[in-house]
Amino acid sequence: MDSALTTVGLPVALAIIMFGLGLDLTINDFRRVGRAPKAVGIALACQIVLLPAICFGLVVLFDLPALLGIGMMLLAASPGGTTANLFSHLFHGDVALNITLTAINTVIAVVTLPLITGLAIAYYDRQDDVTMPLVEIVKVFALILLPVGIGMLVNNRAPDFARRMDKPVRIGSAVILAILVIGILLDQIESVGDYLADVGLIAALFCAISLLVGYFVPKAFGVTGPQAIASSMEVGVHNATLAIFVAVEVLDEVEISVPAAVYSLIMFLFAALWGTWVSRRVTDRETASA
């Protein structure tokens, strides 16, 4: 897949998406951890610890081929993104909590993403042909953190402009992701049927479990209502663009990006159905208690 789509389009796409995230961020979003430590801590624990463990269990259970298994673990290690924030907004979640979680987890992913992906590569004993060079990892997270920082600066200096750009950037991010997914599937057209057979069910299960874990685990610890919805969307809706970028540009294996592409097709449908159900449930409970 050595084309303009990956060498130019993919880095630009990721930069635009992360710039859009930065437009929503302020320094106070990082400070909010101290004001809502339980909600933030539980959601991050689900995303950073529990989800990779669940994903690895699914990978072993389904006995995935090496590159697809590595791709699933890469997806599990990817943080949430602007799409999670959008779904949270649509279904009455605590968007401020989403923004905080995305900001913190994006920074933490600088360490956790290469660590988890590296462990997956080692599990399959593919270190000889699949590597994560440190220089490339640094470049990836520079490409993530720099646009976020620029977006935050724009938000600070020109908040009205940031608000006007919010919707166009979100729409653009969704369009960009759709183009990337289509490009990957077309590039792998001869094997798409096999890939869907291999990874379609596990991607669907992982997406569903992620949404449920993100909602019910916080609820079990007393995090309810809009914060639980926000946590569910943050944990269940991963930054598939980042996973695709790392697979194609860092690991140099298009096949590793396939789970993220398949997951993206499933994610929008599952998140929409789940969000509709859970937001109605929360609204009904609030009405009954009023």
C-alpha positions as protocol buffer text, in pm:
chain_id: "A"
residue {
  index: 1
  type: MET
  ca { x: 0 y: 0 z: 0 }
}
residue {
  index: 2
  type: ASP
  ca { x: 287 y: 234 z: -84 }
}
residue {
  index: 3
  type: SER
  ca { x: 83 y: 520 z: -233 }
}
residue {
  index: 4
  type: ALA
  ca { x: -11 y: 883 z: -177 }
}
residue {
  index: 5
  type: LEU
  ca { x: -288 y: 757 z: 51 }
}
residue {
  index: 6
  type: THR
  ca { x: -36 y: 631 z: 306 }
}
residue {
  index: 7
  type: THR
  ca { x: 275 y: 843 z: 251 }
}
residue {
  index: 8
  type: VAL
  ca { x: 87 y: 1174 z: 244 }
}
residue {
  index: 9
  type: GLY
  ca { x: -282 y: 1119 z: 316 }
}
residue {
  index: 10
  type: LEU
  ca { x: -245 y: 907 z: 629 }
}
residue {
  index: 11
  type: PRO
  ca { x: -10 y: 1143 z: 820 }
}
residue {
  index: 12
  type: VAL
  ca { x: -221 y: 1444 z: 717 }
}
residue {
  index: 13
  type: ALA
  ca { x: -539 y: 1262 z: 822 }
}
residue {
  index: 14
  type: LEU
  ca { x: -398 y: 1178 z: 1164 }
}
residue {
  index: 15
  type: ALA
  ca { x: -270 y: 1534 z: 1211 }
}
residue {
  index: 16
  type: ILE
  ca { x: -612 y: 1681 z: 1125 }
}
residue {
  index: 17
  type: ILE
  ca { x: -790 y: 1447 z: 1365 }
}
residue {
  index: 18
  type: MET
  ca { x: -549 y: 1526 z: 1649 }
}
residue {
  index: 19
  type: PHE
  ca { x: -570 y: 1901 z: 1573 }
}
residue {
  index: 20
  type: GLY
  ca { x: -948 y: 1867 z: 1606 }
}
residue {
  index: 21
  type: LEU
  ca { x: -900 y: 1703 z: 1944 }
}
residue {
  index: 22
  type: GLY
  ca { x: -677 y: 1991 z: 2052 }
}
residue {
  index: 23
  type: LEU
  ca { x: -947 y: 2243 z: 1957 }
}
residue {
  index: 24
  type: ASP
  ca { x: -1162 y: 2093 z: 2235 }
}
residue {
  index: 25
  type: LEU
  ca { x: -886 y: 2091 z: 2497 }
}
residue {
  index: 26
  type: THR
  ca { x: -775 y: 2336 z: 2763 }
}
residue {
  index: 27
  type: ILE
  ca { x: -532 y: 2304 z: 3051 }
}
residue {
  index: 28
  type: ASN
  ca { x: -834 y: 2268 z: 3280 }
}
residue {
  index: 29
  type: ASP
  ca { x: -916 y: 1937 z: 3112 }
}
residue {
  index: 30
  type: PHE
  ca { x: -596 y: 1792 z: 3258 }
}
residue {
  index: 31
  type: ARG
  ca { x: -668 y: 1951 z: 3595 }
}
residue {
  index: 32
  type: ARG
  ca { x: -1012 y: 1789 z: 3603 }
}
residue {
  index: 33
  type: VAL
  ca { x: -846 y: 1465 z: 3714 }
}
residue {
  index: 34
  type: GLY
  ca { x: -821 y: 1611 z: 4063 }
}
residue {
  index: 35
  type: ARG
  ca { x: -1190 y: 1705 z: 4063 }
}
residue {
  index: 36
  type: ALA
  ca { x: -1323 y: 1369 z: 3936 }
}
residue {
  index: 37
  type: PRO
  ca { x: -1046 y: 1122 z: 4022 }
}
residue {
  index: 38
  type: LYS
  ca { x: -1269 y: 816 z: 4057 }
}
residue {
  index: 39
  type: ALA
  ca { x: -1438 y: 847 z: 3717 }
}
residue {
  index: 40
  type: VAL
  ca { x: -1109 y: 921 z: 3542 }
}
residue {
  index: 41
  type: GLY
  ca { x: -912 y: 650 z: 3724 }
}
residue {
  index: 42
  type: ILE
  ca { x: -1166 y: 373 z: 3664 }
}
residue {
  index: 43
  type: ALA
  ca { x: -1210 y: 455 z: 3295 }
}
residue {
  index: 44
  type: LEU
  ca { x: -833 y: 470 z: 3240 }
}
residue {
  index: 45
  type: ALA
  ca { x: -786 y: 137 z: 3421 }
}
residue {
  index: 46
  type: CYS
  ca { x: -1049 y: -19 z: 3193 }
}
residue {
  index: 47
  type: GLN
  ca { x: -884 y: 121 z: 2884 }
}
residue {
  index: 48
  type: ILE
  ca { x: -519 y: 65 z: 2966 }
}
residue {
  index: 49
  type: VAL
  ca { x: -529 y: -263 z: 3164 }
}
residue {
  index: 50
  type: LEU
  ca { x: -860 y: -444 z: 3125 }
}
residue {
  index: 51
  type: LEU
  ca { x: -920 y: -402 z: 2751 }
}
residue {
  index: 52
  type: PRO
  ca { x: -577 y: -530 z: 2636 }
}
residue {
  index: 53
  type: ALA
  ca { x: -623 y: -832 z: 2865 }
}
residue {
  index: 54
  type: ILE
  ca { x: -969 y: -902 z: 2721 }
}
residue {
  index: 55
  type: CYS
  ca { x: -843 y: -852 z: 2367 }
}
residue {
  index: 56
  type: PHE
  ca { x: -553 y: -1091 z: 2423 }
}
residue {
  index: 57
  type: GLY
  ca { x: -797 y: -1351 z: 2555 }
}
residue {
  index: 58
  type: LEU
  ca { x: -1006 y: -1316 z: 2238 }
}
residue {
  index: 59
  type: VAL
  ca { x: -697 y: -1336 z: 2017 }
}
residue {
  index: 60
  type: VAL
  ca { x: -590 y: -1661 z: 2185 }
}
residue {
  index: 61
  type: LEU
  ca { x: -946 y: -1801 z: 2188 }
}
residue {
  index: 62
  type: PHE
  ca { x: -993 y: -1736 z: 1815 }
}
residue {
  index: 63
  type: ASP
  ca { x: -636 y: -1848 z: 1736 }
}
residue {
  index: 64
  type: LEU
  ca { x: -580 y: -1552 z: 1503 }
}
residue {
  index: 65
  type: PRO
  ca { x: -295 y: -1554 z: 1251 }
}
residue {
  index: 66
  type: ALA
  ca { x: 6 y: -1356 z: 1374 }
}
residue {
  index: 67
  type: LEU
  ca { x: -40 y: -1029 z: 1182 }
}
residue {
  index: 68
  type: LEU
  ca { x: -412 y: -1007 z: 1255 }
}
residue {
  index: 69
  type: GLY
  ca { x: -349 y: -1088 z: 1622 }
}
residue {
  index: 70
  type: ILE
  ca { x: -88 y: -812 z: 1643 }
}
residue {
  index: 71
  type: GLY
  ca { x: -335 y: -579 z: 1472 }
}
residue {
  index: 72
  type: MET
  ca { x: -603 y: -655 z: 1731 }
}
residue {
  index: 73
  type: MET
  ca { x: -363 y: -583 z: 2018 }
}
residue {
  index: 74
  type: LEU
  ca { x: -251 y: -260 z: 1848 }
}
residue {
  index: 75
  type: LEU
  ca { x: -617 y: -158 z: 1824 }
}
residue {
  index: 76
  type: ALA
  ca { x: -674 y: -242 z: 2191 }
}
residue {
  index: 77
  type: ALA
  ca { x: -376 y: -26 z: 2288 }
}
residue {
  index: 78
  type: SER
  ca { x: -499 y: 276 z: 2090 }
}
residue {
  index: 79
  type: PRO
  ca { x: -664 y: 554 z: 2295 }
}
residue {
  index: 80
  type: GLY
  ca { x: -1003 y: 707 z: 2230 }
}
residue {
  index: 81
  type: GLY
  ca { x: -1040 y: 1006 z: 2002 }
}
residue {
  index: 82
  type: THR
  ca { x: -1268 y: 1274 z: 1866 }
}
residue {
  index: 83
  type: THR
  ca { x: -1523 y: 1013 z: 1752 }
}
residue {
  index: 84
  type: ALA
  ca { x: -1568 y: 899 z: 2113 }
}
residue {
  index: 85
  type: ASN
  ca { x: -1631 y: 1259 z: 2215 }
}
residue {
  index: 86
  type: LEU
  ca { x: -1885 y: 1297 z: 1934 }
}
residue {
  index: 87
  type: PHE
  ca { x: -2080 y: 985 z: 2036 }
}
residue {
  index: 88
  type: SER
  ca { x: -2075 y: 1099 z: 2399 }
}
residue {
  index: 89
  type: HIS
  ca { x: -2221 y: 1435 z: 2295 }
}
residue {
  index: 90
  type: LEU
  ca { x: -2492 y: 1270 z: 2083 }
}
residue {
  index: 91
  type: PHE
  ca { x: -2602 y: 1040 z: 2365 }
}
residue {
  index: 92
  type: HIS
  ca { x: -2585 y: 1284 z: 2658 }
}
residue {
  index: 93
  type: GLY
  ca { x: -2259 y: 1173 z: 2812 }
}
residue {
  index: 94
  type: ASP
  ca { x: -2025 y: 1394 z: 3014 }
}
residue {
  index: 95
  type: VAL
  ca { x: -1824 y: 1528 z: 2719 }
}
residue {
  index: 96
  type: ALA
  ca { x: -1585 y: 1716 z: 2950 }
}
residue {
  index: 97
  type: LEU
  ca { x: -1492 y: 1380 z: 3104 }
}
residue {
  index: 98
  type: ASN
  ca { x: -1440 y: 1234 z: 2755 }
}
residue {
  index: 99
  type: ILE
  ca { x: -1209 y: 1515 z: 2659 }
}
residue {
  index: 100
  type: THR
  ca { x: -1010 y: 1469 z: 2979 }
}
residue {
  index: 101
  type: LEU
  ca { x: -981 y: 1093 z: 2930 }
}
residue {
  index: 102
  type: THR
  ca { x: -877 y: 1130 z: 2565 }
}
residue {
  index: 103
  type: ALA
  ca { x: -615 y: 1390 z: 2654 }
}
residue {
  index: 104
  type: ILE
  ca { x: -460 y: 1184 z: 2934 }
}
residue {
  index: 105
  type: ASN
  ca { x: -477 y: 850 z: 2755 }
}
residue {
  index: 106
  type: THR
  ca { x: -322 y: 997 z: 2440 }
}
residue {
  index: 107
  type: VAL
  ca { x: -20 y: 1101 z: 2646 }
}
residue {
  index: 108
  type: ILE
  ca { x: -4 y: 768 z: 2832 }
}
residue {
  index: 109
  type: ALA
  ca { x: -26 y: 582 z: 2498 }
}
residue {
  index: 110
  type: VAL
  ca { x: 322 y: 712 z: 2417 }
}
residue {
  index: 111
  type: VAL
  ca { x: 439 y: 434 z: 2651 }
}
residue {
  index: 112
  type: THR
  ca { x: 156 y: 180 z: 2654 }
}
residue {
  index: 113
  type: LEU
  ca { x: 93 y: 147 z: 2279 }
}
residue {
  index: 114
  type: PRO
  ca { x: 447 y: 41 z: 2180 }
}
residue {
  index: 115
  type: LEU
  ca { x: 472 y: -173 z: 2496 }
}
residue {
  index: 116
  type: ILE
  ca { x: 150 y: -369 z: 2432 }
}
residue {
  index: 117
  type: THR
  ca { x: 216 y: -400 z: 2058 }
}
residue {
  index: 118
  type: GLY
  ca { x: 574 y: -509 z: 2125 }
}
residue {
  index: 119
  type: LEU
  ca { x: 450 y: -780 z: 2363 }
}
residue {
  index: 120
  type: ALA
  ca { x: 210 y: -903 z: 2093 }
}
residue {
  index: 121
  type: ILE
  ca { x: 493 y: -918 z: 1840 }
}
residue {
  index: 122
  type: ALA
  ca { x: 702 y: -1114 z: 2090 }
}
residue {
  index: 123
  type: TYR
  ca { x: 412 y: -1350 z: 2165 }
}
residue {
  index: 124
  type: TYR
  ca { x: 395 y: -1443 z: 1797 }
}
residue {
  index: 125
  type: ASP
  ca { x: 776 y: -1452 z: 1774 }
}
residue {
  index: 126
  type: ARG
  ca { x: 773 y: -1211 z: 1479 }
}
residue {
  index: 127
  type: GLN
  ca { x: 1051 y: -977 z: 1595 }
}
residue {
  index: 128
  type: ASP
  ca { x: 1257 y: -1058 z: 1285 }
}
residue {
  index: 129
  type: ASP
  ca { x: 1003 y: -927 z: 1032 }
}
residue {
  index: 130
  type: VAL
  ca { x: 782 y: -693 z: 1239 }
}
residue {
  index: 131
  type: THR
  ca { x: 969 y: -424 z: 1432 }
}
residue {
  index: 132
  type: MET
  ca { x: 886 y: -97 z: 1607 }
}
residue {
  index: 133
  type: PRO
  ca { x: 1193 y: 127 z: 1567 }
}
residue {
  index: 134
  type: LEU
  ca { x: 1221 y: 380 z: 1849 }
}
residue {
  index: 135
  type: VAL
  ca { x: 1278 y: 665 z: 1604 }
}
residue {
  index: 136
  type: GLU
  ca { x: 954 y: 584 z: 1421 }
}
residue {
  index: 137
  type: ILE
  ca { x: 760 y: 561 z: 1748 }
}
residue {
  index: 138
  type: VAL
  ca { x: 887 y: 906 z: 1848 }
}
residue {
  index: 139
  type: LYS
  ca { x: 780 y: 1041 z: 1508 }
}
residue {
  index: 140
  type: VAL
  ca { x: 431 y: 894 z: 1550 }
}
residue {
  index: 141
  type: PHE
  ca { x: 372 y: 1058 z: 1884 }
}
residue {
  index: 142
  type: ALA
  ca { x: 524 y: 1384 z: 1767 }
}
residue {
  index: 143
  type: LEU
  ca { x: 265 y: 1370 z: 1488 }
}
residue {
  index: 144
  type: ILE
  ca { x: -2 y: 1314 z: 1755 }
}
residue {
  index: 145
  type: LEU
  ca { x: 104 y: 1552 z: 2031 }
}
residue {
  index: 146
  type: LEU
  ca { x: 218 y: 1846 z: 1815 }
}
residue {
  index: 147
  type: PRO
  ca { x: -120 y: 1894 z: 1637 }
}
residue {
  index: 148
  type: VAL
  ca { x: -298 y: 1852 z: 1973 }
}
residue {
  index: 149
  type: GLY
  ca { x: -76 y: 2124 z: 2118 }
}
residue {
  index: 150
  type: ILE
  ca { x: -143 y: 2353 z: 1821 }
}
residue {
  index: 151
  type: GLY
  ca { x: -516 y: 2292 z: 1856 }
}
residue {
  index: 152
  type: MET
  ca { x: -500 y: 2378 z: 2227 }
}
residue {
  index: 153
  type: LEU
  ca { x: -310 y: 2698 z: 2145 }
}
residue {
  index: 154
  type: VAL
  ca { x: -572 y: 2798 z: 1887 }
}
residue {
  index: 155
  type: ASN
  ca { x: -847 y: 2724 z: 2142 }
}
residue {
  index: 156
  type: ASN
  ca { x: -670 y: 2943 z: 2397 }
}
residue {
  index: 157
  type: ARG
  ca { x: -597 y: 3234 z: 2163 }
}
residue {
  index: 158
  type: ALA
  ca { x: -907 y: 3220 z: 1939 }
}
residue {
  index: 159
  type: PRO
  ca { x: -1186 y: 3030 z: 2120 }
}
residue {
  index: 160
  type: ASP
  ca { x: -1459 y: 3156 z: 1883 }
}
residue {
  index: 161
  type: PHE
  ca { x: -1266 y: 3022 z: 1583 }
}
residue {
  index: 162
  type: ALA
  ca { x: -1211 y: 2691 z: 1765 }
}
residue {
  index: 163
  type: ARG
  ca { x: -1584 y: 2656 z: 1826 }
}
residue {
  index: 164
  type: ARG
  ca { x: -1664 y: 2734 z: 1461 }
}
residue {
  index: 165
  type: MET
  ca { x: -1412 y: 2477 z: 1342 }
}
residue {
  index: 166
  type: ASP
  ca { x: -1533 y: 2204 z: 1577 }
}
residue {
  index: 167
  type: LYS
  ca { x: -1810 y: 2063 z: 1356 }
}
residue {
  index: 168
  type: PRO
  ca { x: -1620 y: 2081 z: 1022 }
}
residue {
  index: 169
  type: VAL
  ca { x: -1318 y: 1907 z: 1177 }
}
residue {
  index: 170
  type: ARG
  ca { x: -1535 y: 1632 z: 1327 }
}
residue {
  index: 171
  type: ILE
  ca { x: -1709 y: 1572 z: 993 }
}
residue {
  index: 172
  type: GLY
  ca { x: -1374 y: 1579 z: 815 }
}
residue {
  index: 173
  type: SER
  ca { x: -1232 y: 1326 z: 1061 }
}
residue {
  index: 174
  type: ALA
  ca { x: -1517 y: 1082 z: 992 }
}
residue {
  index: 175
  type: VAL
  ca { x: -1477 y: 1125 z: 615 }
}
residue {
  index: 176
  type: ILE
  ca { x: -1100 y: 1073 z: 640 }
}
residue {
  index: 177
  type: LEU
  ca { x: -1144 y: 754 z: 842 }
}
residue {
  index: 178
  type: ALA
  ca { x: -1396 y: 623 z: 587 }
}
residue {
  index: 179
  type: ILE
  ca { x: -1153 y: 691 z: 302 }
}
residue {
  index: 180
  type: LEU
  ca { x: -871 y: 513 z: 488 }
}
residue {
  index: 181
  type: VAL
  ca { x: -1086 y: 208 z: 560 }
}
residue {
  index: 182
  type: ILE
  ca { x: -1200 y: 185 z: 198 }
}
residue {
  index: 183
  type: GLY
  ca { x: -840 y: 228 z: 78 }
}
residue {
  index: 184
  type: ILE
  ca { x: -715 y: -54 z: 300 }
}
residue {
  index: 185
  type: LEU
  ca { x: -994 y: -290 z: 200 }
}
residue {
  index: 186
  type: LEU
  ca { x: -940 y: -215 z: -169 }
}
residue {
  index: 187
  type: ASP
  ca { x: -564 y: -268 z: -129 }
}
residue {
  index: 188
  type: GLN
  ca { x: -634 y: -607 z: 25 }
}
residue {
  index: 189
  type: ILE
  ca { x: -933 y: -686 z: -199 }
}
residue {
  index: 190
  type: GLU
  ca { x: -816 y: -1039 z: -284 }
}
residue {
  index: 191
  type: SER
  ca { x: -806 y: -1132 z: 84 }
}
residue {
  index: 192
  type: VAL
  ca { x: -1096 y: -925 z: 221 }
}
residue {
  index: 193
  type: GLY
  ca { x: -1327 y: -1225 z: 244 }
}
residue {
  index: 194
  type: ASP
  ca { x: -1071 y: -1426 z: 437 }
}
residue {
  index: 195
  type: TYR
  ca { x: -993 y: -1132 z: 667 }
}
residue {
  index: 196
  type: LEU
  ca { x: -1359 y: -1074 z: 746 }
}
residue {
  index: 197
  type: ALA
  ca { x: -1399 y: -1443 z: 822 }
}
residue {
  index: 198
  type: ASP
  ca { x: -1089 y: -1438 z: 1045 }
}
residue {
  index: 199
  type: VAL
  ca { x: -1136 y: -1108 z: 1226 }
}
residue {
  index: 200
  type: GLY
  ca { x: -1497 y: -991 z: 1173 }
}
residue {
  index: 201
  type: LEU
  ca { x: -1647 y: -1176 z: 1468 }
}
residue {
  index: 202
  type: ILE
  ca { x: -1362 y: -1098 z: 1707 }
}
residue {
  index: 203
  type: ALA
  ca { x: -1372 y: -728 z: 1610 }
}
residue {
  index: 204
  type: ALA
  ca { x: -1748 y: -720 z: 1673 }
}
residue {
  index: 205
  type: LEU
  ca { x: -1710 y: -897 z: 2008 }
}
residue {
  index: 206
  type: PHE
  ca { x: -1426 y: -669 z: 2112 }
}
residue {
  index: 207
  type: CYS
  ca { x: -1626 y: -359 z: 2023 }
}
residue {
  index: 208
  type: ALA
  ca { x: -1935 y: -479 z: 2210 }
}
residue {
  index: 209
  type: ILE
  ca { x: -1737 y: -589 z: 2516 }
}
residue {
  index: 210
  type: SER
  ca { x: -1547 y: -259 z: 2521 }
}
residue {
  index: 211
  type: LEU
  ca { x: -1869 y: -56 z: 2526 }
}
residue {
  index: 212
  type: LEU
  ca { x: -2018 y: -276 z: 2800 }
}
residue {
  index: 213
  type: VAL
  ca { x: -1703 y: -277 z: 3014 }
}
residue {
  index: 214
  type: GLY
  ca { x: -1675 y: 100 z: 2980 }
}
residue {
  index: 215
  type: TYR
  ca { x: -2027 y: 140 z: 3115 }
}
residue {
  index: 216
  type: PHE
  ca { x: -2082 y: -135 z: 3371 }
}
residue {
  index: 217
  type: VAL
  ca { x: -1741 y: -139 z: 3542 }
}
residue {
  index: 218
  type: PRO
  ca { x: -1761 y: 231 z: 3637 }
}
residue {
  index: 219
  type: LYS
  ca { x: -2125 y: 178 z: 3743 }
}
residue {
  index: 220
  type: ALA
  ca { x: -2013 y: -101 z: 3975 }
}
residue {
  index: 221
  type: PHE
  ca { x: -1786 y: 152 z: 4147 }
}
residue {
  index: 222
  type: GLY
  ca { x: -2055 y: 420 z: 4177 }
}
residue {
  index: 223
  type: VAL
  ca { x: -1992 y: 618 z: 3857 }
}
residue {
  index: 224
  type: THR
  ca { x: -2336 y: 663 z: 3700 }
}
residue {
  index: 225
  type: GLY
  ca { x: -2542 y: 870 z: 3457 }
}
residue {
  index: 226
  type: PRO
  ca { x: -2364 y: 1090 z: 3200 }
}
residue {
  index: 227
  type: GLN
  ca { x: -2019 y: 999 z: 3337 }
}
residue {
  index: 228
  type: ALA
  ca { x: -2086 y: 627 z: 3281 }
}
residue {
  index: 229
  type: ILE
  ca { x: -2200 y: 700 z: 2924 }
}
residue {
  index: 230
  type: ALA
  ca { x: -1887 y: 906 z: 2864 }
}
residue {
  index: 231
  type: SER
  ca { x: -1669 y: 626 z: 2999 }
}
residue {
  index: 232
  type: SER
  ca { x: -1844 y: 371 z: 2778 }
}
residue {
  index: 233
  type: MET
  ca { x: -1783 y: 574 z: 2464 }
}
residue {
  index: 234
  type: GLU
  ca { x: -1423 y: 650 z: 2556 }
}
residue {
  index: 235
  type: VAL
  ca { x: -1340 y: 287 z: 2631 }
}
residue {
  index: 236
  type: GLY
  ca { x: -1545 y: 143 z: 2344 }
}
residue {
  index: 237
  type: VAL
  ca { x: -1457 y: 380 z: 2059 }
}
residue {
  index: 238
  type: HIS
  ca { x: -1087 y: 358 z: 1975 }
}
residue {
  index: 239
  type: ASN
  ca { x: -871 y: 585 z: 1760 }
}
residue {
  index: 240
  type: ALA
  ca { x: -866 y: 347 z: 1464 }
}
residue {
  index: 241
  type: THR
  ca { x: -684 y: 604 z: 1250 }
}
residue {
  index: 242
  type: LEU
  ca { x: -388 y: 591 z: 1488 }
}
residue {
  index: 243
  type: ALA
  ca { x: -385 y: 209 z: 1480 }
}
residue {
  index: 244
  type: ILE
  ca { x: -395 y: 212 z: 1098 }
}
residue {
  index: 245
  type: PHE
  ca { x: -114 y: 468 z: 1084 }
}
residue {
  index: 246
  type: VAL
  ca { x: 113 y: 268 z: 1316 }
}
residue {
  index: 247
  type: ALA
  ca { x: 42 y: -55 z: 1127 }
}
residue {
  index: 248
  type: VAL
  ca { x: 114 y: 89 z: 783 }
}
residue {
  index: 249
  type: GLU
  ca { x: 381 y: 351 z: 850 }
}
residue {
  index: 250
  type: VAL
  ca { x: 571 y: 209 z: 1151 }
}
residue {
  index: 251
  type: LEU
  ca { x: 525 y: -167 z: 1130 }
}
residue {
  index: 252
  type: ASP
  ca { x: 508 y: -157 z: 749 }
}
residue {
  index: 253
  type: GLU
  ca { x: 244 y: -431 z: 734 }
}
residue {
  index: 254
  type: VAL
  ca { x: -91 y: -344 z: 577 }
}
residue {
  index: 255
  type: GLU
  ca { x: -238 y: -671 z: 706 }
}
residue {
  index: 256
  type: ILE
  ca { x: -185 y: -550 z: 1065 }
}
residue {
  index: 257
  type: SER
  ca { x: -415 y: -255 z: 988 }
}
residue {
  index: 258
  type: VAL
  ca { x: -703 y: -481 z: 879 }
}
residue {
  index: 259
  type: PRO
  ca { x: -851 y: -536 z: 1230 }
}
residue {
  index: 260
  type: ALA
  ca { x: -870 y: -158 z: 1282 }
}
residue {
  index: 261
  type: ALA
  ca { x: -1035 y: -114 z: 941 }
}
residue {
  index: 262
  type: VAL
  ca { x: -1291 y: -389 z: 1009 }
}
residue {
  index: 263
  type: TYR
  ca { x: -1350 y: -257 z: 1362 }
}
residue {
  index: 264
  type: SER
  ca { x: -1419 y: 90 z: 1218 }
}
residue {
  index: 265
  type: LEU
  ca { x: -1702 y: -48 z: 1005 }
}
residue {
  index: 266
  type: ILE
  ca { x: -1858 y: -215 z: 1311 }
}
residue {
  index: 267
  type: MET
  ca { x: -1785 y: 60 z: 1565 }
}
residue {
  index: 268
  type: PHE
  ca { x: -2019 y: 325 z: 1425 }
}
residue {
  index: 269
  type: LEU
  ca { x: -2317 y: 89 z: 1418 }
}
residue {
  index: 270
  type: PHE
  ca { x: -2256 y: -64 z: 1762 }
}
residue {
  index: 271
  type: ALA
  ca { x: -2183 y: 270 z: 1931 }
}
residue {
  index: 272
  type: ALA
  ca { x: -2498 y: 424 z: 1780 }
}
residue {
  index: 273
  type: LEU
  ca { x: -2723 y: 135 z: 1885 }
}
residue {
  index: 274
  type: TRP
  ca { x: -2570 y: 113 z: 2232 }
}
residue {
  index: 275
  type: GLY
  ca { x: -2576 y: 490 z: 2282 }
}
residue {
  index: 276
  type: THR
  ca { x: -2944 y: 509 z: 2186 }
}
residue {
  index: 277
  type: TRP
  ca { x: -3038 y: 237 z: 2435 }
}
residue {
  index: 278
  type: VAL
  ca { x: -2825 y: 349 z: 2728 }
}
residue {
  index: 279
  type: SER
  ca { x: -2909 y: 720 z: 2699 }
}
residue {
  index: 280
  type: ARG
  ca { x: -3282 y: 638 z: 2703 }
}
residue {
  index: 281
  type: ARG
  ca { x: -3229 y: 420 z: 3008 }
}
residue {
  index: 282
  type: VAL
  ca { x: -3047 y: 695 z: 3194 }
}
residue {
  index: 283
  type: THR
  ca { x: -3310 y: 952 z: 3092 }
}
residue {
  index: 284
  type: ASP
  ca { x: -3594 y: 724 z: 3206 }
}
residue {
  index: 285
  type: ARG
  ca { x: -3428 y: 673 z: 3544 }
}
residue {
  index: 286
  type: GLU
  ca { x: -3376 y: 1045 z: 3593 }
}
residue {
  index: 287
  type: THR
  ca { x: -3742 y: 1111 z: 3501 }
}
residue {
  index: 288
  type: ALA
  ca { x: -3863 y: 842 z: 3741 }
}
residue {
  index: 289
  type: SER
  ca { x: -3657 y: 980 z: 4028 }
}
residue {
  index: 290
  type: ALA
  ca { x: -3765 y: 1341 z: 3965 }
}
